[in-house]
Amino acid sequence: MAPIGFEAFTFRKLDIEMKSAEASIFRSFENKHQLLVFLSCWYWEWVHYLIHIQTLKIKSQEEQLRRTIHQLLQSSEPSKGRSI
C-alpha cells in the first residue's frame, strides 16, 4: 500500500500484485478499511508476541524495558529481501 497510498489502493491492484483472483480478497474483507484494521491488529499482536517471548524469563524490569524497546525498534524496520 505504501507506494500508492491508502486512497488509491484497491483490491484489484492487490490482486494483480499477488497474482490472485479478485474474489479471494472479498471473501474475507468487505472493504479496504476492514483489511487495514485486520493488518494493524495482526501486526501489533505479532509485536506483542515477540516482546513477550523476549522478556518471558527476565526478572529485571530494566532489562525487560530494554528488550521491549529494542523489539519495538526492530519491528519498525522493513524486512530484508522484501519489497513493500
PyRosetta script that sets phi, psi and omega in degrees:
from pyrosetta import init, pose_from_sequence

init()
pose = pose_from_sequence("MAPIGFEAFTFRKLDIEMKSAEASIFRSFENKHQLLVFLSCWYWEWVHYLIHIQTLKIKSQEEQLRRTIHQLLQSSEPSKGRSI")
pose.set_psi(1, -28.8)
pose.set_omega(1, -173.1)
pose.set_phi(2, -57.1)
pose.set_psi(2, -45.0)
pose.set_omega(2, -176.8)
pose.set_phi(3, -63.6)
pose.set_psi(3, -30.2)
pose.set_omega(3, -176.6)
pose.set_phi(4, -109.1)
pose.set_psi(4, -16.3)
pose.set_omega(4, -178.8)
pose.set_phi(5, 86.8)
pose.set_psi(5, 162.0)
pose.set_omega(5, -174.8)
pose.set_phi(6, -67.1)
pose.set_psi(6, -40.9)
pose.set_omega(6, -177.5)
pose.set_phi(7, -64.3)
pose.set_psi(7, -37.1)
pose.set_omega(7, -179.0)
pose.set_phi(8, -85.2)
pose.set_psi(8, -11.4)
pose.set_omega(8, -179.8)
pose.set_phi(9, -66.9)
pose.set_psi(9, 135.8)
pose.set_omega(9, 173.6)
pose.set_phi(10, -135.7)
pose.set_psi(10, 158.0)
pose.set_omega(10, 176.0)
pose.set_phi(11, -62.6)
pose.set_psi(11, -33.4)
pose.set_omega(11, 179.4)
pose.set_phi(12, -62.4)
pose.set_psi(12, -44.4)
pose.set_omega(12, 178.1)
pose.set_phi(13, -63.7)
pose.set_psi(13, -38.5)
pose.set_omega(13, 176.9)
pose.set_phi(14, -64.4)
pose.set_psi(14, -43.8)
pose.set_omega(14, 178.9)
pose.set_phi(15, -60.2)
pose.set_psi(15, -41.1)
pose.set_omega(15, 178.5)
pose.set_phi(16, -63.7)
pose.set_psi(16, -44.9)
pose.set_omega(16, 179.7)
pose.set_phi(17, -62.6)
pose.set_psi(17, -38.5)
pose.set_omega(17, -178.2)
pose.set_phi(18, -86.8)
pose.set_psi(18, -8.2)
pose.set_omega(18, -174.7)
pose.set_phi(19, 56.3)
pose.set_psi(19, 53.6)
pose.set_omega(19, -175.0)
pose.set_phi(20, -128.5)
pose.set_psi(20, 165.1)
pose.set_omega(20, 175.1)
pose.set_phi(21, -79.4)
pose.set_psi(21, 137.2)
pose.set_omega(21, -176.0)
pose.set_phi(22, -58.1)
pose.set_psi(22, -36.5)
pose.set_omega(22, -177.5)
pose.set_phi(23, -62.1)
pose.set_psi(23, -25.3)
pose.set_omega(23, -177.2)
pose.set_phi(24, -63.4)
pose.set_psi(24, -36.2)
pose.set_omega(24, 179.5)
pose.set_phi(25, -71.3)
pose.set_psi(25, -41.1)
pose.set_omega(25, -177.3)
pose.set_phi(26, -66.3)
pose.set_psi(26, -20.1)
pose.set_omega(26, 177.4)
pose.set_phi(27, -67.5)
pose.set_psi(27, -28.7)
pose.set_omega(27, -177.5)
pose.set_phi(28, -102.1)
pose.set_psi(28, -32.5)
pose.set_omega(28, -174.3)
pose.set_phi(29, -133.9)
pose.set_psi(29, 130.2)
pose.set_omega(29, -179.8)
pose.set_phi(30, -75.8)
pose.set_psi(30, -29.1)
pose.set_omega(30, -178.5)
pose.set_phi(31, -153.8)
pose.set_psi(31, 172.7)
pose.set_omega(31, -175.2)
pose.set_phi(32, -70.3)
pose.set_psi(32, -25.2)
pose.set_omega(32, 176.5)
pose.set_phi(33, -64.5)
pose.set_psi(33, -43.5)
pose.set_omega(33, 177.6)
pose.set_phi(34, -62.6)
pose.set_psi(34, -38.9)
pose.set_omega(34, 177.0)
pose.set_phi(35, -62.7)
pose.set_psi(35, -44.5)
pose.set_omega(35, 179.6)
pose.set_phi(36, -62.6)
pose.set_psi(36, -43.4)
pose.set_omega(36, 178.5)
pose.set_phi(37, -62.7)
pose.set_psi(37, -44.4)
pose.set_omega(37, 178.7)
pose.set_phi(38, -59.5)
pose.set_psi(38, -48.5)
pose.set_omega(38, -178.7)
pose.set_phi(39, -63.9)
pose.set_psi(39, -38.6)
pose.set_omega(39, 178.0)
pose.set_phi(40, -64.5)
pose.set_psi(40, -46.2)
pose.set_omega(40, 178.9)
pose.set_phi(41, -63.7)
pose.set_psi(41, -43.0)
pose.set_omega(41, 179.8)
pose.set_phi(42, -61.4)
pose.set_psi(42, -45.2)
pose.set_omega(42, -179.2)
pose.set_phi(43, -59.0)
pose.set_psi(43, -49.1)
pose.set_omega(43, -176.5)
pose.set_phi(44, -69.8)
pose.set_psi(44, -31.7)
pose.set_omega(44, 173.6)
pose.set_phi(45, -65.7)
pose.set_psi(45, -39.4)
pose.set_omega(45, 177.7)
pose.set_phi(46, -64.4)
pose.set_psi(46, -43.9)
pose.set_omega(46, 178.0)
pose.set_phi(47, -62.9)
pose.set_psi(47, -42.7)
pose.set_omega(47, 177.3)
pose.set_phi(48, -58.5)
pose.set_psi(48, -44.9)
pose.set_omega(48, 178.1)
pose.set_phi(49, -60.6)
pose.set_psi(49, -46.4)
pose.set_omega(49, -179.6)
pose.set_phi(50, -61.7)
pose.set_psi(50, -41.1)
pose.set_omega(50, 178.2)
pose.set_phi(51, -65.3)
pose.set_psi(51, -43.0)
pose.set_omega(51, 179.1)
pose.set_phi(52, -58.9)
pose.set_psi(52, -46.0)
pose.set_omega(52, 179.8)
pose.set_phi(53, -63.3)
pose.set_psi(53, -41.4)
pose.set_omega(53, -177.8)
pose.set_phi(54, -69.4)
pose.set_psi(54, -24.1)
pose.set_omega(54, -174.4)
pose.set_phi(55, -115.4)
pose.set_psi(55, 8.6)
pose.set_omega(55, -171.6)
pose.set_phi(56, -54.6)
pose.set_psi(56, -49.1)
pose.set_omega(56, -174.6)
pose.set_phi(57, -111.3)
pose.set_psi(57, 20.3)
pose.set_omega(57, -179.7)
pose.set_phi(58, -91.8)
pose.set_psi(58, 121.4)
pose.set_omega(58, -178.3)
pose.set_phi(59, -83.2)
pose.set_psi(59, -37.2)
pose.set_omega(59, -176.2)
pose.set_phi(60, -71.1)
pose.set_psi(60, 124.1)
pose.set_omega(60, 177.9)
pose.set_phi(61, -65.3)
pose.set_psi(61, -33.7)
pose.set_omega(61, 178.5)
pose.set_phi(62, -64.1)
pose.set_psi(62, -43.9)
pose.set_omega(62, 178.7)
pose.set_phi(63, -68.0)
pose.set_psi(63, -37.7)
pose.set_omega(63, 176.1)
pose.set_phi(64, -60.6)
pose.set_psi(64, -44.7)
pose.set_omega(64, 178.8)
pose.set_phi(65, -63.5)
pose.set_psi(65, -44.2)
pose.set_omega(65, 179.6)
pose.set_phi(66, -59.3)
pose.set_psi(66, -45.9)
pose.set_omega(66, -179.2)
pose.set_phi(67, -68.4)
pose.set_psi(67, -36.1)
pose.set_omega(67, 177.6)
pose.set_phi(68, -63.7)
pose.set_psi(68, -47.0)
pose.set_omega(68, 178.5)
pose.set_phi(69, -62.1)
pose.set_psi(69, -43.7)
pose.set_omega(69, 178.3)
pose.set_phi(70, -58.5)
pose.set_psi(70, -45.2)
pose.set_omega(70, -178.7)
pose.set_phi(71, -65.7)
pose.set_psi(71, -39.9)
pose.set_omega(71, 177.5)
pose.set_phi(72, -62.3)
pose.set_psi(72, -42.7)
pose.set_omega(72, 179.3)
pose.set_phi(73, -68.2)
pose.set_psi(73, -41.1)
pose.set_omega(73, 179.4)
pose.set_phi(74, -66.4)
pose.set_psi(74, -36.6)
pose.set_omega(74, -179.1)
pose.set_phi(75, -68.0)
pose.set_psi(75, -24.1)
pose.set_omega(75, -178.3)
pose.set_phi(76, -84.6)
pose.set_psi(76, -9.6)
pose.set_omega(76, 178.3)
pose.set_phi(77, -81.9)
pose.set_psi(77, 140.3)
pose.set_omega(77, 177.4)
pose.set_phi(78, -62.2)
pose.set_psi(78, 146.6)
pose.set_omega(78, 177.3)
pose.set_phi(79, -66.6)
pose.set_psi(79, 139.3)
pose.set_omega(79, 178.5)
pose.set_phi(80, -73.8)
pose.set_psi(80, 138.1)
pose.set_omega(80, 176.7)
pose.set_phi(81, 85.3)
pose.set_psi(81, 3.0)
pose.set_omega(81, 179.4)
pose.set_phi(82, -124.6)
pose.set_psi(82, 136.1)
pose.set_omega(82, 175.3)
pose.set_phi(83, -100.7)
pose.set_psi(83, 144.8)
pose.set_omega(83, 179.5)
pose.set_phi(84, -122.0)
pose.dump_pdb("model.pdb")
